[in-house]
Amino acid sequence: MKEHNHHSHQNIYKPAVMKIVARHDEAPGVKTMRLEFQDPADHELFRENYRTGMFGLYGIYGEGESTFCVASPETRKDYIECTFRQSGRVTSALANSDIGDLITFRGPYGNRFPIEDFYGKNLLFIAGGIALPPTRSVIWSCLDQRDKFGKVTIVYGARTVADLVYKHELEEWEKRDDVDLVLTVDPGGETPDWKNKVGFVPTVLEQAAPSPENCVAVLCGPPIMIKFTLVSLKKLGFEERNVYTTLENRMKCGVGKCGRCNVGSVYVCKEGPVFTAEEVSRMPAADL
Amino acid sequence: MPKILSADKLDNCIERWKSSGNTVIGPVRKSNISAYRPVEKASEFELDIVLPDLSIKELFFPQTEPILKYAIRKQAIDTTEFLPPSGKRIVFGARPCDASGVAIDDPLFGWDYRDEYWFQRRNETVIVSIACVKADDFCMCTSLNLAPDSTMGSDILLRPINGGKGWLVEEITDRGRDAFASIADLLQESTESPVPPAAVPEKFNLEACVEWLKNPENFESRFWKEISVRCIGCASCTYLCPTCHCFDIQDEGDTYSGIRRKNWDSCSFALFTMHTSGHNPRSTQSARWRQRIMHKFNYFPGKFSLNKCSGCGRCSRQCPVDMGITETLQEISKLLP
């Protein structure tokens, strides 16, 4: 599951320069940006190395770098899309950047979702809130080669209708005959014209009851959602080794040196961020 | 026949090495702190000590290291990289625990992504260690399967001969051999036997302690709270440790121009792992101390087959509340069946 580009004799801490070419407000405080490489050599490295699930360090000089996933799929490598919530110093600076502005990117780092192993299988994507971006990267990576996979089911929930991200893509998935989309918002988060489900993701998932038969689940969300959704998946008959998820920890280097992202003996930046639920269950829970 | 380097030839050696472009570095006391610093002459060395207060780490991994300089223009970002400083260096009088401490971190800075700041300095530095004939109550190399005369990480190992007249020369690496080839004429053949290395009693049974650490049941043992309740999270242990490598990346300047730096950081600090959301996987001092011990004796050996500790004992020697690695592993020993 590991693929690495050996960056010998070059400064591993020096980021690439990216231009913001598009910018979109997804939800309150959440933005998506499309970035283009300025140096063709950097772009070439990205093309060679990027696989769905990997992450990057996005930065603004003077503010620092912040870690989040590459939200665009591995089937579309002309650009990078990232979606983030404005919450700290770096993400605030990024949020305040405009089309045409230059920012920095280091990556792609980490391991990936082994989607070749998913060929011929049914796919169940489950995401909560701001965790749709990493899931969306896998979703499009699969939908862009739709004939290689069986049934595709997406269960996505957010606290409120306003908090749902990629609303235009949700509509697109809704319309497709080859995708089953289940949308839900937490009780109290619905609007009068909301026609989809109301309820927490684990509950809605159990009601939808996707079959575990020949199925791989990709689960991304806040820790509390993951915890309860894993219980539901187990009830539905999913084996832990067929459930993939991502861990997100604070990082500075992204390349296994700075020492802060590990959970037990696992360096999330190098051995992750993608893990099976079986792998996660072997990690010390108190360290998550 | 074995060669000795006589103490009164040391000035000639320094001169010779300097004239071939080396910076000569060794234990020097300044402002009452002994550390590895550049010297001009042998009299500046303070060799008759157990070990310098500060470890050798900063010679390869400085407290703060500029990575690049940035300047933001309207349609471009100008960056100038700070390349790893080059320049040949000879460290004379390193302690074997410091030399091995450096070697322990090589695989970490090299796995997949090479940190050239580290390796450039490593490649250009010759480490000439002196086997310890003195030890104090905090020394614990023998508990780590090392010894006062270990050769790990050293390019040359010198063994003191009687009366402080000089040292018996043991060449360990080609790099060491080359550095000493340039002073070959200053060495003398001798049959003198070296002073035996210092006696460093074993402080704990590492293997038994590691078994305890590896048992998942002990991860949430009360022990961690009890041992670390007095930890004030000052990070002295990590800064003084020759093997602790954790760092931060910070920008110094504003959004128009400045310098991006790599700075020492420490797993002792709460902020080290704190997520933007406020969630902190290691939110208590006991979780942080557990991480440090686990990383050194369980996780790191699992990845790189090396203990992440060379037994210098600085963590215990300098701890303001007396709870270094030795104390912790000794307490773990008491829990063993």
Interface residues (C-beta under 8 A of the other chain):
Chain A: H4 H6 H7 S8 H9 Q10 N11 I12 Y13 K14 V17 I60 Y61 G62 E63 G64 E65 S66 S87 G88 T91 A93 L102 T104 P223 E248 N249 R250 K252 C253 V255 G256 K257 C258 G259 R260 C261 N262 V263 G264 S265 K270 P284 A286 D287 L288
Chain B: I67 L68 Y70 I72 Q75 A76 I77 T79 E81 L83 L108 F109 W111 D112 Y113 R114 D115 E116 P216 F219 E220 H245 C246 F247 D248 I249 Q250 D251 G253 D254 T255 Y256 G258 R260 K262 D265 C267 F272 T273 M274 H275 T276 S277 H279 P281 R282 A287 Q291 M294 H295 N298 Y299 G302 K303
